[in-house]
Amino acid sequence: MVEMLAFPPSRRVGLIRKHGRIAAQLNSSSATSHLRYQVEIQRRALMSKGVARAVVDRECAALLAALYAEMFRQGAMPEVG
């Protein structure tokens, strides 16, 4: 059985734009920390709702990629690591 989320975090445009904009204004280390912290918040929320770990991992990876893409779209060029 495949588990599907009705509102995956990686599609939450407001969340992605907001935190991408914030991260774009930070130095690379702070930006990375900020984005990873936001992903961890979403990870905990999904886990608390009983979403399968594999689905959570997949969605968190997609969210992190979307956040970095938005940060770069906004003109930031920090080191990814």
N, C-alpha and C positions, 0 to 999 in steps of 0.2 A: 504494500500500500504506500502511496506517495502522499506525504503531508504537504498541504499548500496553505500559505498564509493569505488571508483576505487583504491585509494591509501590510505588505513587507516593508521593513524599515528603509530599504534601499530605494523605495519609490516615494518616500515622504519628502516631497520637493521642498517644503518649508523648512524642515529640519536640516536638510542637506545644504540649502542656500545659506541659512543662518550660520551654521557652524563652519561651513566653508569660508564664509566672509570673515568670521572671527579668526579662524586659523590663518587666513591670508595676511592678517595684520600682525601676526606674531613671528618671532624668530623660529628657525626650523625645529629646534628642540622643543620649544613650547607648543608649536603647532602640532607636532607629532603626538605629544602628550595629551593635548586637548582632544584631538580626534580619537585617539585610542580610548580615552576616558568616556567620550560620548558613545562609542561602540559598546563599551562595557556596560553602560547604563541600559542600552537596548538589549544586550545579552541577558542581563539579569531579569529584565521585564519579560522576555520571551521564556526564559527558564521557569520563572514563577508561574507562568500560564500553562506549564506542562508541555511545551513544544519539544519535540525530539531533539536530542543533542546534535545530530547530523544536520537537521534543518537549521538550528540555531547557528551552527558553525558556518554553514553556507550563506545564510542571510547576513551574518556579521561581516563576513569577507566581502560580500557585495556592497554592504553599507560603507565599509572602510574605503573601498575603491571609489564609490560615488563621492564620498567626502573629499578624498584627495583630488579627484577630477574637478570638482567644484572649486577647491582651493586654487588649483592651477589655472582654471578658467578665469578666476578673479585676479590673476596676475602674480601669484606667489610662486617662488621657485625654491622652496626649501629642499634639503636633502631628504630622501625617503629612506627609512631604515629601521 
